[in-house]
Amino acid sequence: MGPYRVLFIPELLDNILSFMNRDYNMINAHVCKQWSEIALDLVWWEVVNLHELLNILRPFKKVDGHLIISAPPLSYESKSSFFVDIYARMPHLHSLDLRVHYAARLIEADILNLLRGLPDLKKVIFPEFYLTSGIVSELSRMKHINIIKSKIGPKQGCGEEEDVDSFSPILQQEAFPALWDLDITARLRDVTRFMNSDLAPIKLTSLYINTYVDDKPEQLHKLLVTLSKQCPVLSQLCVKILHVPKQLKLFPARQITFDALRPVLSFQRLTTFMVTHKYPVNITLEEIEELASRWPTLESLSLNEEPLVMDDFTLDLRALVPFARHCPKLRQLGLFMDATTAETHPTTELRPFTALRTLSVGASLARDPGTVAVFLSQLCLPGCKLETSITWTGFGGRPCRELNINHRSVLSELQARSRRWTGIIDLLPILIQIRREEREKSKARLAALQEVDELRMKNIKINDR
């Protein structure tokens, strides 16, 4: 073993590795810690392929022009040095996508130092439950940050709910000077207080809010009132109250009502709105008419089409008619309906949607596929996609949003309803095409009759001469 000791003398090892090409030294960097430091110094001397080089330090991917970096495992002793390497070697990084599979509090100090070392950041993406008060406070002081995202899913990783149980960032003058897109997970009352501050990010155009607390409709109303006053340029708003109780039983006092949602009509530029809750929204057909008629600029609306309590209906397929009549720019619509009663008044004109591309019916009930498909074919254009089922449970595998063994009846009912809509999904494009062909034939017949009338009038004029 004597001859091999020379390979552990730093000066000699550096001399030996300097004669090797960069591909071999990238391999040498994996041998041991001592070899890694010397080999990396040689590789970093001239950066040719940043993607390939950073993969030596820690596996990552390059997607849409930004770096996706996985944090070291929790058992890794030198986590701090990992984050130091990032901002020491890439101080002008513009986009950071950090993926972590443990609680934010375990590396919050390292993340704060990382943010301070990357003053040019414009976009950050963190796992859910990572936007703590401390991290948001630090982000508020960054001059160029315009996008703060929180992604949900197994690849992104996930923190723990308790890290955002209390949300109260400390803001200073000129906080969030460039922020326009924000995702946040916190209690609605905390978000309301945050956005009601004189230093709140009022230039937001997009705001996504998740909460796992069973917030009351009154709290949602207060939030919407605050946002309508504080965020004059907000165009996209999503509020998801993702609370899954052990026993799913309807409590009417906990249902979101139209009165709770009415402040959305006070926004100046809001064109996209989504609300998600375990109970159906308590809204009538008359209120749907008011909502649609007062919101002609609406482009996307998801009115809780995916409740977990699915046996309380206030709407049927007639709820689609006002949106087709009043909202010419509407591209996406989601409603929870009893699709078995679709009778309209004989004098009601069924004007088709002009821009709708996606109709999401979620957990809506449909018993007669043929009747439902015939009605929808009068409103939907070719290419309109029909979406069903529950999509917001199970994301990230968090207990607070999972349907488990206590919800067997819910899961069974969801599967049954989804099967009923399968026939409608298959039948609808055929009926839409048939109606389109009939309209074209009708137009052709009308044009022919008009031409005959014109010829008749010309003939009368000639005879009168």
Secondary structure, DSSP 4 states (H G I P E B T S, - for coil): -GGGGGGG-HHHHHHHHTTS-HHHHHHHTTT-HHHHHHHHHHHHTS-S-HHHHHHHHS-EEEETTEEEEEPPPTT-TTHHHHHHHHHHH-TT--EEEEEBSS-GGGTHHHHHHHHHT-TT--EEEEEBT---HHHHHHHHT-SS--EEEEE-STTTBB--GGGGSS------TT-SSS--EEEEES-HHHHHHHHTSTTS-TT-SEEEEEE-S---HHHHHHHHHHHHHH-TT--EEEEEE----SS----GGGS-BHHHHGGGGG-SS--EEEEE-SS--B--HHHHHHHHHT-TT--EEEE----S--S----BGGGHHHHHHH-TT--EEE---BTT-----TT---PPPSS--EEEEET-B-S-HHHHHHHHHTTPPTTPEEEES--SSSGGG-GGG---GGGHHHHHHHHHHHHHHHHHHHHHHHHHHHHHHHHHHHHHHHHHHHHHHHHHHHHHHHHH-
